[in-house]
């Protein structure tokens, strides 16, 4: 196993060498979607970087168990434990049951992941299928004296958990001594709901009996219960968007460690936002697209995947159609280069290919540095010390991690004699035999194709 893999751990605020709990096995939990509406491209970025993470770990020889949960109850419209349940609200709005809403948007989400070539997790646990586990976890917290009851629910008492806020570096004392905030019956602003009681005025579609009263689970307890069921009380990696650091993941740690007395997760990896005009993309700020909407605009899911690869997962990525156009054109040129390498019949040096691949993977081992790895791919395209067969083998190996389907979607078949002429022309240009190169170019055009010089060599196209 590779002992040079390093990740930036939000918990320690530094890069750390990755050391799995078990020698050859890695458990990963990714906070999944609340399935009350379509996922936009900013959401998809949060599932793209765990996909690269998985592919790198598998390439380095690890067995990976990956869990992405589905939140289909309990996520309220406010993080302050008030407001409507997003699932119940969507069901009323669309005139359907909460289960119908969940299935429809979950199916759409999975289709988007498949289009993006994002590997499916090993488990898709739904919150509504794990009520028993959530109640059992709250009982443990009750036994440990960490909960209290109000008129609207059962709450975690953050003042009784010593390291509350360590993930987000929250100054709990500062919060208490600062501006007074209305917290209702909660003892502290940082306390959070474990179980909410159903309102007597309104019948919910999704509610359950519990030792504390009829109601539904809080959003945070769902992730703790489901991750522990499939990965154990202590596992390797937890991923999510950076917006989860302050509240959701902070509360996951408190309730999980408060229940078990064990460290919950070793490495916390958080992805940055997709931005538009310098701000997080949102319905009010603009720049918000679903994958299907981009497809209608003429972009492929692989164009978006290439765009995501172009920035480090911990850096904001500025979205615009112009930026996506650049990614689309770059991917097109890369595929044309790979296609040009495909039918070469050169002798392959395993030592040279393995050495180049080791350099490529070293960039990804360094906290998933995809922009540096992508830059190296282009270095290989232009590398004169490698022949085309070696370049082709490398591209296929690179693509097992990049996931760009570099061999697919080639619509025009370039005849072998045209490709050979293009290689002869390139050699003549390298030797500065310009007149001879122009004559070969005319031969290519007479066969119905054009050849255009590029930074990577040349591009052959069918004449229209």
Order of alpha helices (4+ residues) and beta strands (2+ residues): beta-beta-beta-alpha-beta-alpha-alpha-alpha-beta-beta-alpha-beta-beta-alpha-beta-alpha-beta-beta-beta-alpha-alpha-beta-alpha-alpha-alpha-alpha-alpha-alpha-beta-beta
